[in-house]
Amino acid sequence: MPARLRAAIRKGCIAIPGAYNALTARLIERVGFDAVYVSGAGLANATAGLPDIGLLTLSEVAQLVSYIAAAVDIPVIVDADTGFGGPANAARTVRLLESAGAAGLHIEDQAFPKRCGHLAGKSLVDVDEMAEKLRAATAARRDRDFLIIARTDARSVEGFDSAIHRARAYVAAGADAIFPESLQTSGEFRRFAREIDATLLANMTEFGRSPLLSVRQLASMGYRMVIFPQTALRIAMRSQETALKELKRRGTQRGSIGKMQTRAELYDLLDYDPTKEWSG
């Protein structure tokens, strides 16, 4: 899968929706996307009912990623937060997530405890500390195609120029790609791409600091990956809220039947035929 991911981004810019469970990942694949993104926020919010502040452990994340990776035949990119500690922890993170079936991951330069990248109150580790994590991460991977992405949160903490400086240092430390978090205008996305000679990932999360640019727009600037971390979860939560309010008010779900995935559609998505013995 790592080689397949690299081949996809060499061909052009790919859209990568976020999955918060294996069933959503199957749907992303079924619709025709080239890869799946596993958001740390999505796992924390949907699986544990927790905020995105690094509360899930590496073991928990690796287990959840293993379900998602096993469910699909497209590459999976994982949000590995801060690498779950120092350089040795980052190396172990790479080994466990690679073993879980991921094709790549990103590690950010926030200090622990981390915060959502589009919120205030973040702090960063020293550039050299982050570079050391990246060197440890790249050395730990078994498959040389496994993608190590360095995320920098510098734009909203130290300014745009610091984000450029840090990105260059992370490329020099061995990062395969750069993820500039919380760029604030289309001009900043364009300038960042001009300044950084590396594979670039853009985050198009809703309700954040970044403008919602299209994949086509970002591709024209030079980006090769565009993630949509919480789109599916946010739509699902609003739809569920609407249906549950209707159920509470009317005492029946009959009015929502037309908006539901049918049993047959679910079984089709699961590749399950109830008339035959399931082979897994």
Secondary structure by P-SEA (a helix, b strand, c coil): caaaaaaaaaacbbbbbbbccaaaaaaaaaacccbbbbbaaaaaaccccccccccccaaaaaaaaaaaaaaccbbbbbccccccccaaaaaaaaaaaaaaccccccccccccccccccccccccccaaaaaaaaaaaaaaccccccbbbbbbcccccccaaaaaaaaaaaaaacccbbbbcccccaaaaaaaaaacccbbbbbbccccccccccaaaaaaacccbbbbccaaaaaaaaaaaaaaaaaaacccccccccccccaaaaaaaacccccccccc
